[in-house]
Amino acid sequence: MIASLRFFRILFRILKILWTVVVAGLTYFFAVRLTGRTGSIVLRAAWLQQQARRFLWALGIEPNYEGQPPRQGVMVSNHVSYLDIIVHAGRMPLVFISKSEVADWPVFGPLTRWAGTLFIRRDLRSDVLRVAAEMPLVVGSGTVLTFFPEGTSSSGEGVLPFRTPLLAPIVENGWMVTPAFVRYALEPGDGAVEEEVAYYKPETVFGPHLLNLLGKRRVRATVTYGQPQVPGSNRKTLANRLRDEVCELGGLPKTTLATEQD
């Protein structure tokens, strides 16, 4: 009986996702592309917020938001899952910086491409310079630019040290920067978040992981916002300070999951 309910839950959500993808594509075509406004950062960010809310519904994710989101500048967050983007975007219009591989993912790939995401190749240090040159266009439009300074996702049980290269433009331009923390919770009996929701293990394949996630009764996502702050004059000092504040927002220790910063 339980297996049957899970099967029909997955099937129903797949149908909802397909419907949402079609609506997202049609909305983008008629409201953005057909009107010749693909260069509008503000419009594409607003489009992403609308579609993110639809995807949250289709995937069975219940979002909750604590505190006040930033209204300008940059927001940085810990990184747990491919769900992070739609959870954050469901609250407000945002433009993201994301690893280039996401552009080719099913479902999330088209969504992020159409939203004007700044994709970065993690295997090329020189690509940071290209993305850094595009960041002022986003912030200058009045849209909040969002990225995950850990550089990769984790289990959610800790926060990796923040990598500093993408923090350099924040320091150089004096942009206000806001820390945020995202966490997930499952219903009792649906497994552990670090195994079922988090997407960080190299051996984990996206398709099966998503299908398994669709079988969960409900995924609760909570975003907690910190206070906007001036960046200071040193990117490494900023990285350590932001990471400490993100850990504090999540009630996590500040000394776990060590890795290289640059």
N, C-alpha and C positions, 0 to 999 in steps of 0.2 A: 504493500500500500504506500509506504513512504517513498519507495523507489519510483512508483508511478506518479506520485505527486511531484517529485523532483523532476521527472522527465517532462511533464506537462508545463511545469514552471519554466524550465529551460526553453521549451518550444515556444511558449507564449512570449517570453522575453526576446527571443530571436526575431519573432514576427514584429514586435514593437521596435526593435533596433532597425530592422529593414525599413519599416515605415518612417522612422526618424531620419534615417540616412536619405531617403527619397525626399522628404520634406526639407531637410537641410540643403540638399543639392538644388532643389527647385527655388528655395528662398534665396540662396546665394546667386543663382543665375539671374533671377528676375530683379532682385533688390540691389545687387551689387554689380554683377558683370554686365548685364544688359543695359544698365544705366551709365556704364562707363566709369564707375567709381571704385574700381579695384585698387586704386592707389590711395583710397581713403583709409587711414589707420583707424580712425574713430569709428567709421561705419563697420569695418570688419570686426573690430573688437566687440561692438554692440551685437553684431550677428552671432559671434561666438557665444556671448552670454545667453542669448535666446536658445541656441541649439544645445548648449551645455545643460540647460535646465530640462530640455526634452530628453537628452541622453541619461540624465540622472533618473528620470522617471522610467525610462525604458529598461535601465539596468537594475532597477530596484534599490537605488541608493537614497537614503534619507539624509540630506545635508542639514547641519546645524552650524551657526556662526556665532562666535562669542567676541564681543568687543567691536570696535569701529574699524572698518577697512580703510586703507589709505585712499586719499583722493588725488594724489599726484606722486610723481617720483618713481621709486622702485620698491618692489616688495620681494623679499627673499623668504624661502620656506624650506623645511626639511622635505625629503623625497622618499615616499614609500611605495607608490604604485603608479601605473599608467592612469589610474583614476584621479590622481592629484589635479591634473589640468582641468578636467570638467568640474571637479568639486570647487576649486578656486574660482573658475570662470563663471560658475552658476551664481555667484554672489554679485559680481560686478564686471564691467568690460575690462578686459586685460589683453595684453600681448605677451606671449611667452618666448623665452629662449629655451630650445629643446635640442637634444641630440639628434643628429641627422637621420638615424635609423627609424625614428618615429614616423617620418614622412612616408615610409613604405608600408607601415602597418595597416592591416584591414581596420575599417571603422574609424580608428583614431587618426590614421594618416590623412585622409581627405579633410577631416574636420580641422586638423592643425594647419594643413597647407592653405585651405581657404581662409583661415582666420588670420593669415599674415604672420605666422610664427617665424621667428628668426632661428633657423636651424644651424647648428654648429657641429663640425666634425671633431670629435674628441681625440682622434688619432693625429690631428694636425695642429700643432701649437700655433702655427701662423694663421689659422682660421679665426683665432680669437681677435686678431686685429681687424678682420673683415666685419665680424659681428659688432665689435666695439664701435666701429665707424657708423653702424646703423642704429645703435642704441639712442643717440640724441634725437633722431627723427621721431621715435616712439614717445620718448619723454616730452619732447617739445610739442607734440600734438595734444598733450594733456591726458594721455592714456597711461595708466600705470603699467610699467614693464615688470614682468615677474620671471624669476628663474630660481633654480635649485643649486646653491653653491657647493653642495656636497659632490656634485659632478656625476653622481650615480644614485640609484635607489638603495635603501637598506631595509632591514626587517621591521623598522619602526620602534625597536627596543632601545635605540640610542641614536645619536646624531653624529655623523662623520664630520671631521674637521672641514671647514669651508675652504675651498680652493679660491685663490685670490685674483687670478687674471681678470675675470669679468667684474670684479669690484673696483678695478682701477678707474674706469670711466666715471663711476659714482663719485670717487674721491676727487678726480680731476675737475668734474663739473659741479661739485657741491650739491648733488641731488639729495633730497630727503629720501631716507630708506627705512622701510618698515619690516620688522621680523614677523613671521607667522609660523604657526605649528599646525600640522594636519595629523589627525589620528583616526583610526577606524575601529569599529566594534561589530561583532557578529552575534547573532542570537545563540543562546545556549544549545550546545549539541551540533553547531555548524562548523566547529573546528577553531583553530587558532589563527589570528590575523596574520602572524608572521609566515604562515604556511599557505593560507587561503586567499589573502588579499595582497600582501606585499609581493612585489615582483622584482627580485634582486639576485636570485641564484642564476648563474650562467647556464645551467642545464635546463632551466625552466623554459618551456616553449609557450609562446603567447597564446596561440589558438586553444589548446587544451586548458590552459590556465583560465582564460576568459570563460570558456564553456562551464568549467567547474564553478566559477564565481556566479554564473547565472543561475545555478541551482540553489544558491543560498536563499533563505527566507527573506532576509533583509540585511543590508549593509548600512550601518550608521557611520556617517563621516562628520567629524567636528573640526572646524577651523577656528583657532584662537589667534587673534591679532594683538601684536604689541603696539608700542607707541612709535610714531614717526620720529626720526632723529637725524641730526646732521652727521655726515659721514666722518668728519675729521680729516686729517692730512696723511694718514698712513693706511694702506690697504690691508696690511697684515694685522694691524691693530684692529681695524674694522672687522675683519674676518673673525677674529677671536671673540670680539665683543658681540657680534651678531649671533654667532654660534651659541655662546653662553646664554643669550637672551632667548633663543629658540628652545634650548634645552629647558630653561626655566619655565617657558610657556607650556611645555609638555610635561613638566614635573619629572624630568629625566636628569640623571647625573651628567656632569660636564666632562667626564674623563673617559668615556667609553668609545669603542670602535675607532681606534687611532688609525690614521692613514696619512699619506703625503698631502701637503697643501697645494703644491704647484705641479 
